Amino acid sequence: MDAKSLDFFKSLFSFTPSISILNLNNGTNKITESLNNFVAPYDGTITSLDTEVLKELRAKVKRSNYDYAVIHNTILNTEDKNLLMKILTAGIRDAGYIIILEYKDKTLDDIYNLLEEFDYGAVSLLDIFEDYNLIIAKKLHMWGMD
């Protein structure tokens, strides 16, 4: 990952005091390192988890606590994609963002379907990294919806 790609990646975030990011890392340490460097001047917090055990993840993710969830190479490799999305969606504040990084050799149809099912909007595919597709989507306010 070159500096130009990381600078563009950084531009996806609105850095405000006390920014909170959930970082679900599956071996993508350069992204984790970059997120830590981005957030440090803002007294923000990054919760970095590398577990794929959903029961452990559910216990660690705090409800409506994160402005962003950054997910690396995890969604398509998870057996229960719906449960993973439920956990992540519960952790993201209303109008927060989910950022998904998946290897470019994988099809993204399942990810798009999950984002639609869990009421994410403004879905965009960005080609900023050589090895990864980056999808960003906004959690919609679904007040009054069942």
C-alpha positions as CSV (number, residue, x, y, z in Angstrom):
1,M,0.0,0.0,0.0
2,D,1.6,3.2,-1.1
3,A,1.4,6.6,0.6
4,K,-1.0,8.0,-2.0
5,S,-3.5,5.2,-1.5
6,L,-3.3,5.6,2.3
7,D,-3.8,9.4,2.0
8,F,-7.0,8.8,-0.1
9,F,-8.1,6.1,2.4
10,K,-7.6,8.7,5.2
11,S,-9.8,11.2,3.3
12,L,-12.8,8.8,3.7
13,F,-13.0,9.7,7.4
14,S,-14.3,12.8,9.2
15,F,-11.8,13.1,12.0
16,T,-13.4,14.8,14.9
17,P,-12.5,14.8,18.6
18,S,-13.3,11.4,20.1
19,I,-13.8,9.6,16.8
20,S,-14.5,5.9,17.4
21,I,-13.6,3.2,14.9
22,L,-14.2,-0.5,15.0
23,N,-11.4,-2.3,13.1
24,L,-12.1,-5.9,12.4
25,N,-8.7,-7.0,11.2
26,N,-8.0,-10.3,9.5
27,G,-4.3,-10.0,8.9
28,T,-4.3,-6.6,7.2
29,N,-1.8,-4.9,9.6
30,K,-0.9,-2.0,7.3
31,I,-4.5,-0.7,7.5
32,T,-4.6,-1.2,11.3
33,E,-1.3,0.7,11.7
34,S,-2.6,3.5,9.4
35,L,-5.9,3.9,11.3
36,N,-4.0,4.1,14.6
37,N,-1.8,6.9,13.1
38,F,-4.8,8.7,11.7
39,V,-6.8,8.8,14.9
40,A,-3.9,9.6,17.4
41,P,-4.1,13.4,17.0
42,Y,-7.9,13.5,17.7
43,D,-8.0,11.5,20.9
44,G,-10.1,9.0,19.1
45,T,-10.3,5.3,19.9
46,I,-9.9,2.3,17.7
47,T,-11.2,-1.1,18.8
48,S,-9.1,-3.6,16.8
49,L,-10.4,-7.2,16.8
50,D,-9.0,-10.1,14.9
51,T,-11.4,-12.8,16.0
52,E,-13.6,-14.6,13.6
53,V,-15.5,-16.3,16.4
54,L,-18.8,-14.5,16.2
55,K,-19.8,-15.2,19.9
56,E,-16.6,-13.5,21.0
57,L,-17.1,-10.6,18.6
58,R,-20.7,-10.1,19.8
59,A,-19.4,-9.8,23.4
60,K,-16.7,-7.3,22.4
61,V,-18.6,-4.9,20.1
62,K,-20.4,-2.2,22.0
63,R,-23.8,-1.1,20.8
64,S,-24.0,2.2,18.8
65,N,-20.5,3.1,19.8
66,Y,-18.6,3.4,16.5
67,D,-18.6,6.1,13.9
68,Y,-16.9,3.7,11.4
69,A,-16.5,0.0,11.1
70,V,-13.5,-1.1,8.9
71,I,-13.7,-4.7,7.9
72,H,-10.7,-6.5,6.3
73,N,-11.1,-9.7,4.3
74,T,-13.7,-11.1,6.7
75,I,-17.2,-10.9,5.4
76,L,-16.9,-13.3,2.5
77,N,-14.9,-15.8,4.6
78,T,-17.5,-15.9,7.5
79,E,-19.9,-18.8,7.6
80,D,-22.8,-16.7,9.1
81,K,-22.6,-13.5,7.2
82,N,-26.0,-12.3,8.5
83,L,-24.9,-12.7,12.1
84,L,-21.7,-10.8,11.4
85,M,-23.6,-8.0,9.8
86,K,-26.1,-7.9,12.7
87,I,-23.2,-7.5,15.1
88,L,-21.5,-4.8,13.0
89,T,-24.7,-2.9,12.3
90,A,-25.6,-2.8,16.0
91,G,-22.1,-1.4,16.8
92,I,-22.3,1.4,14.2
93,R,-24.1,4.7,15.2
94,D,-26.9,5.9,13.0
95,A,-25.5,7.6,10.0
96,G,-22.1,5.9,10.6
97,Y,-20.1,4.2,7.9
98,I,-19.0,0.7,7.1
99,I,-15.8,0.3,5.1
100,I,-15.2,-3.2,3.6
101,L,-11.9,-4.3,2.1
102,E,-11.9,-7.5,0.1
103,Y,-9.3,-9.0,-2.2
104,K,-9.9,-8.0,-5.8
105,D,-10.2,-11.6,-7.0
106,K,-13.4,-12.1,-5.1
107,T,-16.9,-11.3,-6.4
108,L,-18.7,-8.6,-4.4
109,D,-22.3,-9.6,-5.1
110,D,-22.8,-11.1,-1.6
111,I,-21.5,-7.9,0.0
112,Y,-23.8,-5.7,-2.0
113,N,-26.8,-7.9,-1.1
114,L,-25.9,-7.8,2.6
115,L,-25.6,-4.0,2.6
116,E,-29.0,-3.7,1.0
117,E,-30.5,-6.2,3.4
118,F,-29.2,-4.3,6.4
119,D,-30.3,-0.9,5.1
120,Y,-27.0,0.7,4.1
121,G,-27.1,3.4,1.5
122,A,-24.7,5.5,-0.6
123,V,-22.8,2.3,-1.4
124,S,-19.6,3.1,-3.4
125,L,-16.9,0.9,-4.8
126,L,-13.5,2.6,-4.7
127,D,-10.4,1.4,-6.5
128,I,-7.6,2.9,-4.4
129,F,-5.6,-0.2,-3.3
130,E,-3.7,-2.5,-5.7
131,D,-4.9,-5.7,-4.0
132,Y,-8.2,-4.7,-2.4
133,N,-11.6,-3.5,-3.5
134,L,-12.9,-0.9,-1.0
135,I,-16.6,-0.6,-0.5
136,I,-18.0,2.2,1.7
137,A,-21.6,2.5,2.7
138,K,-23.6,4.7,5.2
139,K,-25.9,3.2,7.8
140,L,-29.3,4.7,7.2
141,H,-31.7,6.0,9.9
142,M,-34.5,3.5,9.8
143,W,-36.7,5.0,12.6
144,G,-40.2,3.6,12.6
145,M,-39.2,0.6,10.4
146,D,-39.6,-3.0,11.6
